[in-house]
Structures are given as structure tokens and as C-alpha cells.
């Protein structure tokens, strides 16, 4: 009986009007990543290796399968089961500072508006980890460097829609309009967003891990006014 059950569970990858499943039955995809080197027992391990790749190991910790992605960053990889049921490997900061990632596009990475690749040669080879840099400093930075001490300068915000916001924001309970003003008053604040369920979120320093997402929010990127007019 148990052998029949195992064969049934392994073979079934489709539900039809005449074939249904119930607890504790399950379906398994025929598309197995390690089909050429299958596990022969239950000692397998799925984890993220030191080089940032997703791997399947056997009981002897031998690699049976690897995502085999180059230019990954150690300690910067996560694997997440999406709402669609896909296991997605994500690399934190794949596009570097002031880069933006869209996994559906080629190339995957581009620079945020108002910035350009820090190392064009590496970017041409598909290694985006060096990130991007601003082509024009923020006006408040120039004011501070000139000794005016104004701190606010003539900076504005560029709206970017449908963005998965970066990690590690500074959170505040202030309302939407105050969120913008608070960011503008702080020259180290480079972006903000406001969500009615979360509140105000602001980011300082270099923006890392910005991603385009169909479930994202509106993110407002700080730019000098002279740069903003180019994208109006």
C-alpha cells in the first residue's frame, strides 16, 4: 500500500476533474532540477552556498545541483517562495549602489536616473556589483561644501512607480506631506516613500537593492533640480 502511494504521489503532477487530491496527498512537478543526479534517500539538503548560489546537497554534502550563477555576492542571497509558487533566488544589492533591478529585463540592472555606471567595463560584462554614482551632486551638498550651511538647497524628488523599496529604512509616524519635508531638510536623506499602512520611510546615504516590482510602491528619489528637469 505504501509503495503504491509513493508511486502515485511521484507520478501525479496534474489535477483534473476526475483526479483530485486531499490531505495528506500532494503533487510534484516532473521538472526536477537535479534529475541527472537524483537523491537516493531523505538526507538531501537545500541551502545557499558560500559563493551565493542555491545548491542541493546529498548526505555527504556533495553538490548535486547548483543555480550556478556568476557574480553573486556571498551573504547577499535569499531564496523566496513567491505567491505564484515559484522558488525565486534573489541577490541583495545585485545592481550595487544607485542601481535598479528588473529581473524581467535584459540587462537586469540599470542606473537610477541622474546616475551612471561606476565601472562601465564591468557593467558591459554583466557584473553590476560596482553600482552607479550621481552625475551631479545634490544641491544641498554643494551648499554645505561652499559653507552656506543652508542644508536644504534646490533639490527635488523624482517619482518612481511600482518599486520594491530598499531594506533598512528610517521609519516615522509622520503624515505624507511631512515625510517629504522631513527628508528634504536632511541632506543625507536620498529617498522617501509613504504607505498608509506603514507610515513614512526614509533612506540615507547610498540606495542599495532598489527593484522594480508589480506589487511595489511609489518611491521618491532626491535629485538636484538641474537634473530633474531632464526627466520631466
C-alpha positions as CSV (number, residue, x, y, z in Angstrom):
1,X,0.0,0.0,0.0
2,X,2.8,2.4,0.9
3,X,4.7,1.6,-2.3
4,X,1.6,2.3,-4.4
5,X,1.1,5.6,-2.6
6,X,4.7,6.7,-3.2
7,X,4.4,5.8,-6.9
8,X,1.1,7.6,-7.1
9,X,2.4,10.8,-5.4
10,X,5.5,10.9,-7.6
11,X,3.7,10.4,-10.9
12,X,0.9,12.9,-10.3
13,X,1.7,16.4,-11.3
14,X,-1.7,17.4,-12.6
15,X,-5.2,17.8,-11.1
16,X,-8.2,17.1,-13.4
17,X,-11.9,16.9,-12.9
18,X,-11.6,13.1,-12.3
19,X,-8.4,13.3,-10.3
20,X,-8.3,15.4,-7.1
21,X,-6.0,15.4,-4.0
22,X,-6.8,15.7,-0.4
23,X,-4.8,15.9,2.9
24,X,-2.1,14.5,3.1
25,X,-1.7,13.8,-0.6
26,X,0.4,16.1,-2.8
27,X,1.6,16.8,-6.3
28,X,5.1,17.0,-7.5
29,X,6.4,18.7,-10.6
30,X,8.1,16.5,-13.2
31,X,10.6,19.3,-13.9
32,X,13.3,18.4,-11.3
33,X,16.4,20.5,-11.3
34,X,18.7,17.6,-10.3
35,X,17.1,14.9,-12.4
36,X,20.5,13.8,-13.7
37,X,21.8,13.3,-10.1
38,X,18.7,12.4,-8.1
39,X,18.8,11.9,-4.3
40,X,18.5,8.3,-3.3
41,X,17.4,8.9,0.3
42,X,16.0,11.6,2.5
43,X,19.3,13.1,3.5
44,X,19.2,15.9,1.0
45,X,19.8,19.5,1.9
46,X,18.7,22.6,0.1
47,X,20.8,25.7,1.1
48,X,22.7,28.7,-0.1
49,X,26.4,28.1,-0.6
50,X,29.3,30.3,0.4
51,X,29.5,31.7,-3.1
52,X,25.9,32.8,-3.0
53,X,24.4,30.0,-5.2
54,X,21.3,27.9,-4.3
55,X,22.5,24.3,-4.1
56,X,21.1,20.8,-3.5
57,X,23.5,18.6,-1.4
58,X,23.3,14.9,-0.6
59,X,24.0,13.4,2.9
60,X,27.8,13.6,2.2
61,X,27.4,17.3,1.5
62,X,28.3,16.7,-2.2
63,X,26.7,19.2,-4.6
64,X,24.1,17.5,-6.8
65,X,22.8,20.7,-8.3
66,X,23.7,24.4,-8.2
67,X,22.0,27.5,-9.6
68,X,25.5,28.2,-11.0
69,X,25.1,32.0,-11.2
70,X,28.2,34.0,-11.6
71,X,28.9,37.4,-9.9
72,X,26.9,36.5,-6.8
73,X,27.7,38.2,-3.6
74,X,28.4,36.0,-0.5
75,X,25.9,36.5,2.3
76,X,23.7,38.5,0.0
77,X,21.5,35.7,-1.5
78,X,18.0,34.7,-0.4
79,X,15.5,32.2,-1.8
80,X,11.8,33.1,-1.5
81,X,8.7,31.1,-2.4
82,X,6.6,33.5,-4.4
83,X,2.8,33.9,-4.4
84,X,2.8,32.0,-7.8
85,X,4.5,29.0,-6.2
86,X,7.9,29.7,-7.8
87,X,11.1,29.4,-5.7
88,X,13.0,32.6,-6.6
89,X,16.7,33.2,-5.8
90,X,17.3,36.8,-5.1
91,X,20.6,38.6,-4.7
92,X,20.7,41.6,-2.3
93,X,22.3,44.6,-3.9
94,X,22.9,42.8,-7.2
95,X,23.0,46.2,-9.1
96,X,25.1,48.0,-6.5
97,X,24.7,51.5,-5.2
98,X,22.1,53.6,-7.0
99,X,21.3,50.7,-9.3
100,X,17.8,49.3,-10.0
101,X,17.0,45.7,-10.8
102,X,14.3,44.3,-13.0
103,X,14.6,40.5,-13.4
104,X,12.3,40.5,-16.5
105,X,14.6,42.8,-18.5
106,X,17.9,42.3,-20.2
107,X,20.2,43.6,-18.9
108,X,18.8,43.0,-15.5
109,X,20.4,46.1,-14.0
110,X,20.3,49.8,-14.9
111,X,21.3,53.0,-13.1
112,X,18.7,55.2,-11.4
113,X,18.0,58.4,-13.2
114,X,20.7,61.0,-12.5
115,X,23.4,58.4,-12.2
116,X,25.7,56.3,-14.4
117,X,27.8,53.1,-14.0
118,X,30.8,53.4,-11.8
119,X,32.7,50.9,-13.9
120,X,31.4,50.8,-17.5
121,X,33.7,47.9,-18.4
122,X,32.4,45.6,-15.7
123,X,28.8,46.5,-16.5
124,X,29.3,45.6,-20.1
125,X,30.3,42.1,-18.9
126,X,27.2,41.7,-16.8
127,X,28.9,42.4,-13.4
128,X,26.9,45.3,-11.9
129,X,28.1,45.0,-8.3
130,X,30.2,48.2,-8.5
131,X,26.9,50.1,-8.9
132,X,26.4,53.7,-10.1
133,X,27.2,57.2,-9.0
134,X,25.5,60.6,-9.2
135,X,26.4,62.6,-12.3
136,X,25.6,65.8,-10.4
137,X,25.9,66.2,-6.6
138,X,22.8,67.2,-4.6
139,X,22.4,71.0,-4.3
140,X,22.4,70.7,-0.5
141,X,25.8,69.0,-0.7
142,X,27.2,71.8,-2.8
143,X,25.7,74.4,-0.4
144,X,27.3,72.7,2.6
145,X,30.6,72.4,0.8
146,X,30.5,76.1,-0.1
147,X,29.9,76.9,3.6
148,X,26.4,78.4,3.1
149,X,25.0,75.9,5.6
150,X,21.6,76.0,4.0
151,X,21.3,72.2,4.1
152,X,18.2,72.2,2.0
153,X,19.3,73.7,-1.3
154,X,17.4,73.4,-4.5
155,X,16.7,69.7,-4.6
156,X,13.5,68.0,-5.7
157,X,12.1,64.5,-5.8
158,X,11.6,62.2,-8.8
159,X,8.7,59.8,-8.5
160,X,9.4,56.2,-9.4
161,X,6.3,54.0,-9.5
162,X,6.0,50.3,-8.6
163,X,9.2,49.9,-6.7
164,X,10.2,47.4,-4.1
165,X,11.8,49.6,-1.6
166,X,15.3,49.1,-0.2
167,X,15.9,47.5,3.1
168,X,16.8,49.3,6.3
169,X,14.7,52.5,6.1
170,X,14.4,55.1,8.9
171,X,10.7,54.9,9.9
172,X,8.5,57.7,11.2
173,X,4.8,58.0,12.1
174,X,4.5,61.5,10.5
175,X,2.0,62.0,7.7
176,X,2.7,62.0,4.0
177,X,3.4,65.7,3.4
178,X,5.6,65.9,6.5
179,X,7.5,62.9,5.2
180,X,8.7,64.7,2.1
181,X,9.6,67.9,4.1
182,X,11.5,65.9,6.7
183,X,13.6,64.2,4.0
184,X,14.3,67.5,2.3
185,X,15.5,69.1,5.5
186,X,18.1,66.4,5.9
187,X,20.8,66.5,3.3
188,X,21.8,62.8,3.9
189,X,18.2,61.7,3.0
190,X,18.2,60.5,-0.6
191,X,14.8,58.9,-0.9
192,X,11.4,58.5,0.8
193,X,8.1,56.8,0.5
194,X,4.8,56.9,2.3
195,X,2.4,54.0,2.9
196,X,-0.8,54.5,4.8
197,X,-0.3,51.1,6.5
198,X,3.3,51.5,7.4
199,X,3.9,55.3,7.6
200,X,6.9,57.3,6.4
201,X,10.1,55.6,5.4
202,X,13.3,57.4,4.5
203,X,16.8,56.3,3.3
204,X,20.1,57.9,3.9
205,X,23.4,57.5,2.2
206,X,23.6,55.2,-0.8
207,X,20.5,53.5,-2.1
208,X,21.0,49.7,-2.4
209,X,18.7,46.9,-3.6
210,X,16.1,49.1,-5.5
211,X,13.9,46.8,-7.6
212,X,11.0,47.2,-10.0
213,X,8.0,45.2,-8.8
214,X,4.4,44.8,-9.9
215,X,3.5,44.9,-6.2
216,X,5.7,47.9,-5.4
217,X,5.0,51.4,-4.1
218,X,5.9,54.9,-5.2
219,X,9.5,55.8,-4.3
220,X,10.7,59.4,-4.4
221,X,14.3,59.8,-5.3
222,X,16.2,63.0,-4.4
223,X,17.8,64.8,-7.3
224,X,19.2,68.3,-7.8
225,X,16.6,70.5,-9.7
226,X,19.0,70.8,-12.6
227,X,18.9,67.0,-13.1
228,X,15.2,66.7,-12.5
229,X,14.2,68.9,-15.5
230,X,15.9,66.3,-17.8
231,X,13.3,63.7,-16.8
232,X,10.2,65.8,-16.7
